[in-house]
Amino acid sequence: MSDDIPKKSLLIQVDEAEDGYRIRANENPAALKPVLTAIVCRMYGIPENHFEDTAAFLKILGESYREEELTGNPRQVH
């Protein structure tokens, strides 16, 4: 990496709370998604060429959990 490239700091604070974790950052949530997805991929050994697959999976998983919380019915996957 060249020193000529401007660097931007991303500050993420994770606090444990009664209902899980709270994430605070100096960026908006949309800007955090690719960074956090990349971190998850790295931590679980998911190759970089599966980054988009992982992001899509996490999006569907989140939608499923939100739907389940709203309706009380788990999504049926066939």
C-alpha positions as CSV (number, residue, x, y, z in Angstrom):
1,M,0.0,0.0,0.0
2,S,1.4,3.4,-1.0
3,D,1.7,6.2,1.6
4,D,0.4,8.6,-1.0
5,I,-3.1,7.1,-0.8
6,P,-5.3,9.0,1.7
7,K,-6.3,6.9,4.6
8,K,-9.7,7.1,6.3
9,S,-10.2,5.8,9.8
10,L,-13.3,3.8,10.7
11,L,-14.0,3.8,14.4
12,I,-16.3,1.0,15.6
13,Q,-17.3,0.6,19.2
14,V,-19.2,-2.5,20.3
15,D,-20.8,-2.6,23.7
16,E,-22.6,-5.5,25.3
17,A,-26.1,-4.7,26.3
18,E,-29.0,-6.6,27.9
19,D,-30.5,-7.5,24.5
20,G,-27.3,-8.2,22.7
21,Y,-24.7,-5.8,21.4
22,R,-24.8,-2.2,20.4
23,I,-22.6,-1.0,17.6
24,R,-21.6,2.7,17.3
25,A,-19.5,4.0,14.5
26,N,-18.3,7.2,12.8
27,E,-20.0,6.1,9.6
28,N,-23.6,5.4,8.6
29,P,-24.9,1.8,8.7
30,A,-24.8,1.5,4.9
31,A,-21.0,2.3,4.9
32,L,-20.5,-0.3,7.7
33,K,-22.1,-3.3,6.0
34,P,-19.3,-4.1,3.5
35,V,-16.6,-3.6,6.3
36,L,-18.4,-5.8,8.8
37,T,-19.1,-8.4,6.1
38,A,-15.5,-8.5,5.2
39,I,-14.6,-8.9,8.9
40,V,-17.0,-11.8,9.2
41,C,-15.6,-13.5,6.1
42,R,-12.1,-13.1,7.4
43,M,-12.9,-14.4,10.9
44,Y,-14.7,-17.5,9.5
45,G,-12.2,-18.2,6.7
46,I,-14.6,-17.4,3.9
47,P,-12.7,-16.7,0.7
48,E,-12.9,-13.1,-0.7
49,N,-14.5,-14.4,-3.9
50,H,-17.6,-15.3,-1.8
51,F,-18.0,-11.9,-0.2
52,E,-21.1,-11.0,-2.2
53,D,-22.6,-14.4,-1.5
54,T,-22.0,-13.9,2.2
55,A,-23.5,-10.4,2.1
56,A,-26.6,-11.7,0.3
57,F,-27.0,-14.5,2.8
58,L,-26.7,-12.1,5.8
59,K,-29.3,-9.8,4.2
60,I,-31.8,-12.7,3.8
61,L,-31.1,-14.0,7.3
62,G,-31.7,-10.6,8.8
63,E,-35.0,-10.2,6.8
64,S,-36.1,-13.6,8.0
65,Y,-35.4,-12.8,11.6
66,R,-37.2,-9.5,11.3
67,E,-40.2,-11.2,9.7
68,E,-40.2,-13.8,12.5
69,E,-40.2,-11.1,15.2
70,L,-43.1,-9.2,13.5
71,T,-45.3,-12.2,12.8
72,G,-44.2,-14.7,15.5
73,N,-43.9,-17.3,12.7
74,P,-40.6,-18.6,11.5
75,R,-40.0,-18.5,7.7
76,Q,-40.4,-21.8,6.0
77,V,-37.5,-22.7,3.8
78,H,-37.9,-25.5,1.3
